[in-house]
Amino acid sequence: MIVQPATILDWRPRRYKDFWTLKVAAGTRKTGRPPIDEDTISLIQRINRENPLWTARRIQGELYRSAGMRLHLDTIRNTWFANDQIHYAP
């Protein structure tokens, strides 16, 4: 026999501990979407102030057409709610 059963049973907890140690260390990196630039937020706010009847979809289309920015509708809405600019058309 090359390896004793006790040796394998000893390796298993160590491998499990090493796996989770690496997994947690990898989790210290930032995950998810990167935050939006302050310039982009101010642009969304300005467009919303100047055009209060525009919906989030219209602002999204305008940002894509004019600046090539691809933003989700919820991103635009969240900037409104975060900055108390809730005077928008649904």
DAKA-V865845 format. One record per residue. N is the residue number from 1. RES is the residue in one small letter. SS is DSSP state (h for helix, s for strand, l for the rest). OMEGA is omega in whole degrees, 0 to 359 (* if undefined). D_CENTER is the distance of its C-alpha to the mean C-alpha in whole Angstrom. Layout:
n=N res=RES ss=SS omega=OMEGA d_center=D_CENTER
n=N res=RES ss=SS omega=OMEGA d_center=D_CENTER
This chain:
n=1 res=m ss=l omega=183 d_center=52
n=2 res=i ss=l omega=183 d_center=50
n=3 res=v ss=l omega=178 d_center=47
n=4 res=q ss=l omega=178 d_center=48
n=5 res=p ss=h omega=179 d_center=46
n=6 res=a ss=h omega=178 d_center=46
n=7 res=t ss=h omega=179 d_center=44
n=8 res=i ss=h omega=178 d_center=42
n=9 res=l ss=h omega=177 d_center=41
n=10 res=d ss=h omega=182 d_center=41
n=11 res=w ss=h omega=188 d_center=38
n=12 res=r ss=h omega=179 d_center=36
n=13 res=p ss=h omega=178 d_center=35
n=14 res=r ss=h omega=179 d_center=34
n=15 res=r ss=h omega=179 d_center=32
n=16 res=y ss=h omega=179 d_center=30
n=17 res=k ss=h omega=179 d_center=29
n=18 res=d ss=h omega=179 d_center=29
n=19 res=f ss=h omega=183 d_center=26
n=20 res=w ss=h omega=176 d_center=24
n=21 res=t ss=h omega=178 d_center=25
n=22 res=l ss=h omega=181 d_center=23
n=23 res=k ss=h omega=179 d_center=20
n=24 res=v ss=h omega=178 d_center=19
n=25 res=a ss=h omega=178 d_center=20
n=26 res=a ss=h omega=180 d_center=17
n=27 res=g ss=l omega=179 d_center=15
n=28 res=t ss=l omega=175 d_center=15
n=29 res=r ss=l omega=178 d_center=13
n=30 res=k ss=l omega=178 d_center=10
n=31 res=t ss=l omega=178 d_center=7
n=32 res=g ss=l omega=182 d_center=4
n=33 res=r ss=l omega=175 d_center=3
n=34 res=p ss=l omega=180 d_center=5
n=35 res=p ss=l omega=181 d_center=7
n=36 res=i ss=l omega=177 d_center=9
n=37 res=d ss=l omega=176 d_center=13
n=38 res=e ss=h omega=178 d_center=15
n=39 res=d ss=h omega=180 d_center=18
n=40 res=t ss=h omega=179 d_center=15
n=41 res=i ss=h omega=180 d_center=15
n=42 res=s ss=h omega=177 d_center=19
n=43 res=l ss=h omega=177 d_center=19
n=44 res=i ss=h omega=179 d_center=18
n=45 res=q ss=h omega=181 d_center=20
n=46 res=r ss=h omega=179 d_center=23
n=47 res=i ss=h omega=180 d_center=23
n=48 res=n ss=h omega=178 d_center=23
n=49 res=r ss=h omega=183 d_center=26
n=50 res=e ss=h omega=182 d_center=28
n=51 res=n ss=l omega=186 d_center=27
n=52 res=p ss=l omega=180 d_center=27
n=53 res=l ss=l omega=180 d_center=28
n=54 res=w ss=l omega=176 d_center=25
n=55 res=t ss=l omega=178 d_center=22
n=56 res=a ss=h omega=180 d_center=19
n=57 res=r ss=h omega=180 d_center=20
n=58 res=r ss=h omega=178 d_center=22
n=59 res=i ss=h omega=178 d_center=20
n=60 res=q ss=h omega=180 d_center=17
n=61 res=g ss=h omega=180 d_center=20
n=62 res=e ss=h omega=178 d_center=22
n=63 res=l ss=h omega=180 d_center=19
n=64 res=y ss=h omega=181 d_center=19
n=65 res=r ss=h omega=187 d_center=23
n=66 res=s ss=h omega=186 d_center=23
n=67 res=a ss=h omega=181 d_center=21
n=68 res=g ss=l omega=180 d_center=19
n=69 res=m ss=l omega=177 d_center=16
n=70 res=r ss=l omega=180 d_center=14
n=71 res=l ss=l omega=177 d_center=11
n=72 res=h ss=l omega=180 d_center=11
n=73 res=l ss=h omega=180 d_center=14
n=74 res=d ss=h omega=177 d_center=11
n=75 res=t ss=h omega=179 d_center=10
n=76 res=i ss=h omega=179 d_center=13
n=77 res=r ss=h omega=180 d_center=15
n=78 res=n ss=h omega=177 d_center=12
n=79 res=t ss=h omega=176 d_center=14
n=80 res=w ss=h omega=183 d_center=17
n=81 res=f ss=h omega=181 d_center=17
n=82 res=a ss=h omega=184 d_center=16
n=83 res=n ss=l omega=177 d_center=19
n=84 res=d ss=l omega=175 d_center=21
n=85 res=q ss=l omega=187 d_center=22
n=86 res=i ss=l omega=178 d_center=22
n=87 res=h ss=l omega=181 d_center=25
n=88 res=y ss=l omega=174 d_center=24
n=89 res=a ss=l omega=183 d_center=25
n=90 res=p ss=l omega=* d_center=24
